[in-house]
């Protein structure tokens, strides 16, 4: 690895990424605005479960917000498919559905958290800020580890 490659691997272009999955465009935009205020810069939106699975298959996202009730593939099935592709995927369910069975199903399928709509924007922003910081620290540790091992992988 030459000096430029080492510098590039340590640069902050390893910005954490967020995927927002919701069939309602207004909700995707609302979450994106809150996420941007929380520091997220690399944000992608998916209008349904099929697109979310396709996107996560080719780009591993640091965090995924997932609506539970969507036409076609619902959020729980999408969560299960994404976790089959990437068992370490960080998915938080965001839904108006406040049913114990649905919540338990999502948690047992690997969701890291569950946020009920309508949500308090300040609480969601705080949650997203915390997740952004954790993802940023993980990216920095990985870049430092890669550079100290000579980039061998």
C-alpha positions in Angstrom: 0.0 0.0 0.0 1.5 3.4 -1.0 1.3 6.6 1.1 -1.8 7.9 -0.8 -3.7 4.7 -0.2 -2.8 4.8 3.5 -4.0 8.4 3.7 -7.2 7.5 1.9 -7.9 4.6 4.2 -7.5 7.0 7.2 -9.5 9.8 5.7 -13.0 10.6 7.0 -14.6 9.5 3.7 -15.6 6.3 5.6 -18.7 8.2 6.6 -21.4 6.1 8.4 -24.3 5.3 6.2 -28.1 5.2 6.9 -30.9 3.5 5.0 -34.4 4.8 5.6 -37.1 2.3 4.6 -40.7 3.4 4.6 -43.5 3.3 2.1 -44.6 6.9 3.0 -42.4 9.4 1.3 -43.2 12.1 3.8 -42.0 9.8 6.7 -38.8 9.0 4.8 -38.2 12.8 4.4 -39.0 13.5 8.0 -36.6 10.9 9.2 -33.9 12.1 6.8 -34.2 15.7 8.0 -33.9 14.5 11.6 -31.0 12.2 10.7 -29.1 15.1 8.9 -29.6 17.2 12.1 -28.0 14.3 14.0 -24.9 14.3 11.8 -25.7 11.6 9.1 -24.4 12.6 5.7 -24.7 9.4 3.7 -28.4 8.7 3.6 -30.3 6.5 1.2 -34.1 5.9 1.0 -36.0 2.8 0.0 -39.8 2.9 -0.5 -40.3 -0.8 0.2 -38.8 -4.0 1.5 -37.7 -5.3 -1.9 -35.6 -2.2 -2.6 -34.1 -2.2 0.9 -33.0 -5.8 0.5 -31.5 -5.0 -2.9 -29.7 -1.9 -1.5 -28.3 -3.6 1.5 -27.1 -6.6 -0.6 -24.8 -4.3 -2.5 -24.0 -1.6 0.2 -23.8 -2.6 3.9 -25.4 0.2 5.8 -24.3 1.1 9.4 -28.0 1.7 10.4 -31.3 0.9 8.9 -34.6 2.4 10.0 -37.5 0.2 8.9 -41.2 0.7 8.8 -43.0 -2.4 9.9 -46.2 -2.1 7.8 -45.5 -1.8 4.1 -47.2 -3.2 1.0 -45.5 -6.2 -0.6 -42.8 -7.4 1.8 -43.5 -6.1 5.3 -40.8 -4.8 7.6 -40.4 -8.0 9.7 -39.9 -10.1 6.5 -37.5 -7.5 5.2 -35.6 -7.5 8.5 -35.3 -11.3 8.4 -34.0 -11.1 4.8 -31.5 -8.4 5.6 -30.2 -10.3 8.7 -29.8 -13.4 6.5 -27.6 -11.5 4.2 -25.8 -9.6 7.0 -26.2 -11.0 10.5 -24.6 -7.9 12.0 -27.0 -5.5 10.4 -28.3 -2.8 12.8 -32.0 -2.3 12.2 -34.4 -0.2 14.2 -38.1 -0.7 13.5 -40.1 2.5 13.2 -43.8 1.9 13.1 -47.2 3.0 14.3 -48.0 -0.6 15.2 -47.7 -0.9 19.0 -48.5 -4.6 19.4 -46.6 -6.8 21.8 -46.5 -9.7 19.4 -45.1 -7.6 16.5 -42.5 -6.0 18.8 -41.4 -9.4 20.1 -41.2 -10.8 16.6 -39.0 -7.9 15.4 -36.7 -8.2 18.5 -36.4 -12.0 18.1 -35.6 -11.5 14.4 -32.7 -9.2 15.3 -34.0 -5.7 15.5 -31.9 -3.6 17.8 -34.8 -1.3 18.9 -38.3 -0.3 18.1 -39.5 3.3 17.8 -43.3 3.9 17.8 -44.9 6.5 15.5 -45.7 9.3 16.1 -42.3 9.7 17.6 -40.8 12.7 19.3 -38.4 14.2 16.8 -36.0 15.2 19.6 -35.9 11.7 20.9 -35.3 10.3 17.4 -32.6 12.8 16.8 -30.8 11.9 20.1 -31.1 8.2 19.2 -29.7 8.8 15.7 -26.8 11.0 17.1 -25.8 8.1 19.4 -25.9 5.6 16.6 -23.9 8.0 14.3 -21.2 8.4 17.0 -21.0 4.6 17.5 -20.8 4.0 13.7 -18.1 6.7 13.4 -16.0 5.3 16.1 -16.3 1.8 14.7 -15.2 3.1 11.2 -12.2 4.9 12.8 -11.1 1.8 14.7 -11.4 -0.3 11.5 -9.4 2.2 9.5 -6.7 2.3 12.2 -6.6 -1.4 12.4 -6.4 -1.8 8.6 -3.5 0.8 8.4 -1.6 -0.8 11.3 -1.8 -4.3 9.6 -0.6 -2.8 6.3 -4.1 -3.0 4.8 -3.9 -6.7 4.4 -7.2 -8.4 4.7 
